[in-house]
Amino acid sequence: MIISFNQPAFIPWGGFFARLLRSDRMVLLDSTLLAQGFTFVNRNRLKGPEGEVWISVPLKRKGRGRQEIKDLEIYEKERWRKKFLSTLRHYYGHSIYFESVFEEIRSAANQPDVRFLSLALALLEILKAKLGIDRETVLQSSTGISGKGVSLLVSIAKELRADEVILPYGSEKAVESSRFEIQGIKVRELRYLPPQYPQFWGGFLPNLSSLDLLLCCGFEGRSVIEKGSRFGGSD
């Protein structure tokens, strides 16, 4: 069993899917706290004629203190939904892949559920299906395991009987690999260097949401992700 980890994320970038493709399961850390500063949990980048377009999901924060991701709620969801869908049509409406993808995204955004996690998971399933990625995702909350840092990851890996975990390249600075290894769990680091692909609106911009990749390349977006993935520091 090969597993990887990531916090739930709004329309995540290609590196997320690169690790998912190399895993049997990815554990979505929904019982972890939302970062107080900048985070990609509720925001990501698309592209317009002027360059990067940041799309953020507004969250209810007032009086709620630090919140676990699974408890986050969208602030003024209806207003946000209209702006999000309008933005997608404005910048990507000319894509040959747009209509089929947009209808599913609109359906996900129209759900009455105001929980951020419900939206993030619905959009994730759309991206997985359109990119042909059939790997399983598991919510941390479904395992009943809590904690933080590497101790949390090791506990989850043991619970799922993992033989191997895949971590993002460079994470050895924050994660003690030996903590896995003494449990008999192999650690591999996956490097993702986004390859260029045809984009709308001028020159190539790396590290955008995979939604840009999907609307530019369709199903072929998966091969782009695979091309950019390497274990360790290999080129």
Secondary structure, DSSP 8 states (H G I E B T S, - for coil): -EEEEE---SS-BHHHHHHHHT-SEEEE-TTSB--SS--SSSEEEEEETTEEEEEE--B--TT--S-BGGG-BBTTHHHHHHHHHHHHHHHHTTSTTHHHHHHHHHHHHT-S--BHHHHHHHHHHHHHHHHT---EEEEHHHHT----HHHHHHHHHHHTT-SEEEEETTGGGTS-HHHHHTTT-EEEEEEE-------SSSS--SS-BHHHHHHHHGGGHHHHHHHTEEETT--
